[in-house]
Amino acid sequence: MNVAVVGAGSIGSRHQRILKQLGHKVSVVSANSPDADFRSMSDALERESFDYVVIASQTSQHVIDLSALINNRFNGRVLIEKPLFEKLHTLEENSFSFAAVGYNLRFHPAIVWLKDTLPKLGKLTSANFYVGQFLPTWRPDSDYRKSSSARDISGGGVLRDLSHELDLVQYLLGDWQQLTAVGGKFSDLEIATDDTFSILMTSTKCNAISVQLNYVDRIKQRYITINGNNGTVSIDLISNTAKFSDLDVKFSVNADDTYVAQHLAVISNDSQNTCSLSEALKVVETIQAIEKSAEKLKWISQ
């Protein structure tokens, strides 16, 4: 396939490398990289025909790059990095043959296993989602203070950077019904964005869900625990392990596997496992509801 990757940052570079390894021709679209093949998406579409476009620009740029594809009547496949937008925007009508948003954790073997195992728990009683990692260690070769995570204008902040957990809540437990939250910049990190959020919510499948996202955990942790009438299931996405009552499971997975699986799913039009544009827009709505709750110190209902 002929693929265009929009964005030459760390995630854009990862997509470029993986797609080349999968045997595709890859062109880079970036206004900032001297090595880019095209300076803008409109320019790229005028000069070449693409089968697949990956939007991996800064979050605040997604709506512009997506509009460029729509206005140029692009009719191939599209993958947009998460989150879909930095704030709510109306989804325009498009001619894409397939479109998805990059919540690649859905393809982690532990998440696949968890989704298959959940029915065995019976009625769900509670769930806990936790992710924390010290922001300066995310990209050791660059200054965290200059990263998109540190800047509001780029669509950064812990709610957007770590929105995988918000996607997984709705993917595994259904749409939220009520939520409340506390969050903000609580650490001495030199950033202009929020570094911590704690959220309580109810969903269509679970009445007590807690979600914590932060940039400050020096241990690096990411896990999910779900309780049901028939038992407890827990997965650890750092050690790649799981427990279901007395059962212990170990998964073999490397850093690229979920991205590879996601690209293969988009290329094969797999709508069952990929995150759709409408599902990703619900995550953006959830983020804004969380921010409103934290600001107003109140419960928010759908």
N, C-alpha and C positions, 0 to 999 in steps of 0.2 A: 504494500500500500504506500501511497505518497502521503506523508504526514507533515503537518506544520505544528510546531510547538511554540506557543506564544509565551515569552518570558524566558530569561536566561539566568535566573537566580538559582538557588540550591534545588528547589523542587522542579523547576523547568529543566535544569541540567540532568536531574535523575530521570525524568521522562525521556529526554533525548537519548540518554545512554541505553535505557531499557528497550526502547522501541528500535534502536539500531541493532541491539543484540537479538531482537526478535526477527530481524531481517528486513525491516522497513526502511524506505528512504525518508530521511528526516531533514526538514528545513527549520531554521530558527528565525522567529520573528521577535525583534526587540529594538526599541529606540535607543537603548543604552549600551548594548554590547557591541564592541567593534567587530566581533566575529559573526554577527547576525547576517543571515541571508537576505532578510527584508526588514525594513524599518517599521512597517505597520501592517496590520491584517488586511486592510483595504488594498494596499500596494501588492501584497502577496497574492491576493485573490485575482487581481487584475492581470498578473503576469504568469500565474501558474494555476493548475487545477489540482485540488487536494481531495483525497478520500476521507481523511480523518484529521480533525483539528483538536489540539489539546490547549486549553487556555490555562496557563500557569503564571499569569501576571499577578501583580499585587491585587489583593482582594478589592480594593477601591476601583481598580481598573476593569474588573470583570464585566460590569454592565456595558462599558464602552466597547470592549472586544466582542462581547456577545452581540451587541447591536450591529457591529460591522459585519459579522457573519450573516445576520438576518437581512440587513439592507442589501447585501450582495447576493442574496437568495442562495446561500450555500445549502446544498442538499446532501451532504455526507454525514459522517458520524462526528459527534462532539463530546469531549470530556472537559468539564470545567473543574478546576481545583476547588477544594472546600475552603471556607464556606462559599456558597453560591454568590452572595452579595455582602457588602459591609453593612447595608441596611435594606429595608424592604423596597423593592422595585417591582413594578408590574412586569410579568412575563409576557413578552411580545409573541405573537404568532410566528411560527418558524416553519421552514421546509426541511428540517434535519431528518435524515433517515433513522437516526437514533441519537439520543442525548442522555448523558448521565453526569453526576457530580462526584468528585473524588473522595468519597468516604470509603477508602480502601480497607479500613479495619474490618468491614463486613466480610472480607475475604481471608482474614486470619483464621487458620484452622481451628483455633480455640473458640472463636466466635461461631464458626460453622457448627462445631460440636455442641456449643451451648444452645444454639437455636434448635438443633435436633433433640437435645436432651430436655429442654424446658417442659414439654408436655408430660414428662414423667413425674414432674413435681406436683401435679394436680393444681389446685387453686393456689395462686401466688399470694403470699402474705406481705413480703417486704423485699426490697432490693437496694443495694448500695453500689454506686459507681464512683471510683476514685482514680484520679490521675494527677501526678505532681512530679515536676522535674525542675531543677534549678536552672533558670533561663540562661545564665552565662555559660553553662556547659552544653547547651543545645548544639551550637556550632562553634567548636573550640578555635577554629581558624579565623573567626571574624568577631568584631566588637558587637556584643549584644545591644549596646546602646544605640547603634546605628541600624539595627535590624527592623524589619516591618513589624515585628512583635512589639517593639517599643514605641511605635508611633500610631496615634489615633487616625491620622490622615491616611495611612496605608491600609486601614481596616484591621489593625492589630488588636492585641489584648487577649487575655486568657479565654474569654468566652468564645472568641472566633477561632483562635489558634487551636484550642482543644475541644472544638465542637463535635469531634468524633463521638464523645460520650452522649451528647444530646441526640445525635442521630441514632446511636445504638439503643437509647431508651425507647424511641418511637419504633424502631425496627423490631425490637424484641418484645416490648411491653405495650405497644399501641400509643395512640395520641394522648398527650397529657390533657387533664381536665382542669386542675387547679395547681397553682404553684406559688411559692414564696421564696425569697432569696435575700442573702446578705452578701455584699461583695464590694471590692474597691481596690485601691492601691494601699496595701497594708504594710509592705516591706520597705526596706531602704534601697531597693533596686532603682537604678537611674533610668527610669522609663516614664513615659507620659500616659501609659495605659494601666488598666486594672490588672492586678497580679493574683487575686484570689476571689473565688466565688463558691459559696455553699448554697445549695438549692434543695428544697423539699417539694415534692410534687405527687399528685395522684394521676393515674392513667387508666385507660379502659380495661387493662388486664391486671393492674396492681395498685393497691390502695396506699402504699407507703414506700416512696422512692426517695433516696438521698443521692445527690450528685455533688462531688467536690472536685474543683479544678484549680490548680495553682501553678505558679512559676517558681515556687520557693522551696520545694522539697529537695533536700540535699541527698536523699537516698535513691530517688528515681523509682516511682511506684506507679503501677497501672493495673487495677484489678476490678473484678465484678463479683459480687456475692448476691445470690438470689435464694430466698427461702420460700418453700411451699408446704402444703399440708403433707406431702409425701417425702420430704427431705430437703437438703440444701445442696446447691451447686455453687462452686467458686472457681474462677479462672484467673490466672496471673499472666498478663501479657508481656511481662518482662522476663520471667523464667520460662514462659511457654508451657505452663502446667495447668492441670485442672483437677478438681476433686468433686465427686458426686457421692455423698455419704461415705462408704468405705472404698470407693473406686478412685484410684489415682491414674491420671493420664499425662503423658509427656508428648509434646508436639515438636516436630522438626520443622523449623522455619527460619529463613534468613531475612535480612532487611528488605530485599527486593521482592520477595515472593508475593506479598499482597498486591503490590503494584503491577506485577506481571499478570496475576490472576485477574485484576481489574481491567487491564487493557484487553486481555483475551475475551473477557465478558462483553466489553463494549463492542469489540470487533465482531463478535458472534451474536450481537443483539440480545443479550441476556437481560431481560427486564425484570426477572424474578429476584436477582441478587444485587444488581447495581442500584444506586440511589438515583431516583428520577428527579427531574427539575422541580416537580411539585412537592416531593418529599423534602428536598433541600430547601425550598422556600419556607416550608413549615419550620425547619431548623432556624432560619433567619427570624421568623415570627417568634419562635421560642426565646431566642436571644434577646429580642426587644422586650418581650414580656418579663424576662428575668431582670433586665436593667430597670424597667419600670417598677417592678416589685421592690427592688433594692432601694430605689430612689424614694418611693412612697411609703416604704415599710408596711406593705399590705399584701394580702393574697390576691392573685390575679386568676380570673376564670376565663375559659375559652368562650 
